[in-house]
Structure formats: structure tokens, C-alpha cells
């Protein structure tokens, strides 16, 4: 007789979350509406998560990959982005990412020309998506990440 595994509701929720969130990411651009949004990674279209999806993300522990970015514009009008990818080594809750993201954004900001900085943002995948700079830039552009004013533009 084979032994049946015990039902683990938390583990079942996380397996469901991994399947549902496979092609989705959570996005945030500061200075906008101040809310996190979701994006479909295949179509690059933003959508608002329903309550069930939001609870799945909040309640599950996932192996996250997060692309942190700072958006800049120089005096020649050239827009550029400085970014880095941060991945968790083991599953964690979304709420545990806050301090990590804050630390990495501060180090990114420290490496940027202060007068060029427009904004900051991040993309987070709960299934360990590997980000490319081009992909991140495309998604951030659809979120109007560069639609802000740099310090040098205020002085002009």
C-alpha cells in the first residue's frame, strides 16, 4: 500500500501561484499613481489583478527575481536606464522584498548623476524570470517611466 502525502494548503497555493503567474510580473514606477500593477510578459500589456490573484501573490512564498531601475535623461535629451537584477535564493513572501528593493534602489541612485534622475521603478517576477535590459526598458516605457522632469530641466 502506498502512502498518500498529507494535504498542505500552503504548498498547494504556491503551486497554483507558480502556474498562474508564469507569464506575469508585478510592476511599479514611482511618481505615477503610486500603485503596483501587473503586466503580461507575453503581450507587455498592463492589467489590474483581481482579488483572488492578489491574495495568491500576497499569501504565497515565491522565488522572486526583481529588476530595479533608475530612469535618467541627460542634457542632450538622451534617455537611459541604470538597472540591476536581484534574485532571492529561497522562496519568500512579497512583503519581505521591501527592504531588499529599498537597499538596491538607494545603491543604484548613488551611482547616478543626480541632475539626470527622473524616476525609479521595479519589475518583480514571482517565478524567477530572467530579465534583460531591453525587455525591462520596453515594459517601463509602456508605463511612462520617462515621463518626468530631471533636475537640470527644472533649472532651464
C-alpha positions as CSV (number, residue, x, y, z in Angstrom):
1,X,0.0,0.0,0.0
2,X,1.4,3.4,-1.0
3,X,1.5,6.2,1.5
4,X,-0.5,9.3,0.5
5,X,1.0,12.7,1.0
6,X,-0.7,14.9,3.5
7,X,-2.7,17.9,2.2
8,X,-0.7,21.1,2.6
9,X,-2.9,24.1,1.7
10,X,0.1,26.5,1.7
11,X,2.1,24.3,-0.7
12,X,-1.0,23.9,-3.0
13,X,-1.5,27.6,-3.1
14,X,2.2,28.2,-4.1
15,X,2.0,25.5,-6.9
16,X,-1.2,27.2,-8.2
17,X,0.5,30.6,-8.0
18,X,3.6,29.4,-9.9
19,X,1.3,28.1,-12.7
20,X,-0.9,31.2,-12.8
21,X,1.9,33.7,-12.5
22,X,4.3,32.1,-15.0
23,X,3.9,34.9,-17.6
24,X,3.1,37.8,-15.2
25,X,5.1,40.3,-13.3
26,X,4.3,43.0,-10.7
27,X,5.4,46.5,-11.8
28,X,5.9,49.7,-10.0
29,X,7.0,53.2,-11.2
30,X,7.3,55.9,-8.5
31,X,5.7,59.2,-9.1
32,X,2.8,57.7,-11.1
33,X,-0.4,56.7,-9.4
34,X,1.7,55.0,-6.6
35,X,0.2,51.6,-7.1
36,X,1.7,48.3,-8.2
37,X,0.3,46.9,-11.4
38,X,0.6,43.6,-13.2
39,X,1.9,43.1,-16.7
40,X,1.5,40.1,-19.0
41,X,5.1,39.3,-20.1
42,X,4.0,37.9,-23.5
43,X,1.8,40.8,-24.6
44,X,3.5,43.5,-22.5
45,X,0.1,44.8,-21.5
46,X,-0.7,46.0,-18.0
47,X,-3.7,44.7,-16.1
48,X,-5.2,45.0,-12.7
49,X,-5.2,41.8,-10.7
50,X,-8.4,40.6,-9.3
51,X,-8.8,39.9,-5.5
52,X,-8.0,36.2,-5.9
53,X,-4.8,36.8,-7.8
54,X,-3.7,39.5,-5.4
55,X,-4.3,37.1,-2.4
56,X,-2.3,34.4,-4.2
57,X,0.6,36.7,-4.6
58,X,0.4,38.0,-1.1
59,X,-0.1,34.7,0.6
60,X,2.4,32.6,-1.3
61,X,6.2,32.2,-0.9
62,X,8.0,32.5,-4.2
63,X,11.5,32.6,-5.6
64,X,11.5,36.2,-6.8
65,X,13.6,37.9,-9.5
66,X,13.3,41.7,-9.4
67,X,14.7,44.2,-11.9
68,X,15.4,47.6,-10.1
69,X,15.9,50.6,-12.3
70,X,16.6,54.3,-12.2
71,X,15.4,56.4,-15.2
72,X,17.6,59.3,-16.4
73,X,17.8,62.0,-19.1
74,X,21.0,63.9,-19.9
75,X,21.3,67.5,-21.1
76,X,21.4,66.3,-24.7
77,X,17.9,64.7,-24.2
78,X,19.2,61.2,-24.3
79,X,17.1,58.9,-22.0
80,X,18.9,56.0,-20.3
81,X,18.2,53.5,-17.6
82,X,20.5,52.1,-15.0
83,X,19.4,48.8,-13.5
84,X,20.2,45.6,-11.8
85,X,18.5,42.3,-11.3
86,X,18.1,40.9,-7.8
87,X,17.0,37.3,-7.2
88,X,16.0,35.6,-3.9
89,X,17.9,32.4,-3.2
90,X,14.9,30.8,-1.5
91,X,11.1,31.4,-1.5
92,X,9.9,34.4,0.4
93,X,6.8,36.5,0.8
94,X,6.2,39.6,-1.3
95,X,6.2,41.7,1.8
96,X,9.8,40.5,2.6
97,X,11.1,42.2,-0.6
98,X,10.5,45.8,0.5
99,X,13.7,46.2,2.5
100,X,15.8,44.5,-0.2
101,X,14.3,46.7,-3.0
102,X,14.9,49.8,-1.0
103,X,18.6,49.0,-0.4
104,X,19.2,48.2,-4.0
105,X,17.4,51.4,-5.3
106,X,19.5,53.5,-2.9
107,X,22.7,52.0,-4.2
108,X,21.6,52.5,-7.8
109,X,20.6,56.1,-7.1
110,X,24.1,56.7,-5.5
111,X,25.7,55.7,-8.8
112,X,23.6,58.0,-11.0
113,X,24.2,61.6,-11.9
114,X,21.7,63.3,-9.6
115,X,20.7,66.0,-12.1
116,X,19.8,63.3,-14.7
117,X,17.4,61.3,-12.4
118,X,13.8,61.2,-13.5
119,X,12.3,58.4,-11.5
120,X,12.7,54.9,-10.1
121,X,10.8,51.6,-10.7
122,X,11.0,47.9,-10.5
123,X,9.6,44.7,-12.1
124,X,9.1,41.6,-10.0
125,X,8.5,38.1,-11.1
126,X,7.4,35.5,-8.5
127,X,8.6,32.7,-10.7
128,X,12.3,33.7,-11.2
129,X,12.0,35.3,-14.7
130,X,15.4,36.3,-16.0
131,X,15.2,40.0,-17.0
132,X,17.0,41.6,-19.9
133,X,17.7,45.3,-20.0
134,X,15.8,45.6,-23.3
135,X,12.7,43.8,-22.0
136,X,12.7,45.8,-18.8
137,X,13.1,49.1,-20.8
138,X,10.2,48.1,-23.1
139,X,7.9,47.4,-20.2
140,X,8.9,50.6,-18.3
141,X,8.3,52.7,-21.5
142,X,4.7,51.4,-21.7
143,X,4.4,52.5,-18.0
144,X,5.5,56.1,-18.9
145,X,8.6,55.8,-16.6
146,X,10.4,58.5,-18.5
147,X,7.5,61.0,-18.5
148,X,9.0,63.0,-15.7
149,X,11.4,66.0,-15.4
150,X,15.0,65.9,-14.5
151,X,16.6,68.5,-12.1
152,X,18.5,70.1,-14.9
153,X,15.3,70.6,-16.9
154,X,13.7,72.5,-14.0
155,X,16.6,74.9,-13.8
156,X,16.5,75.6,-17.6
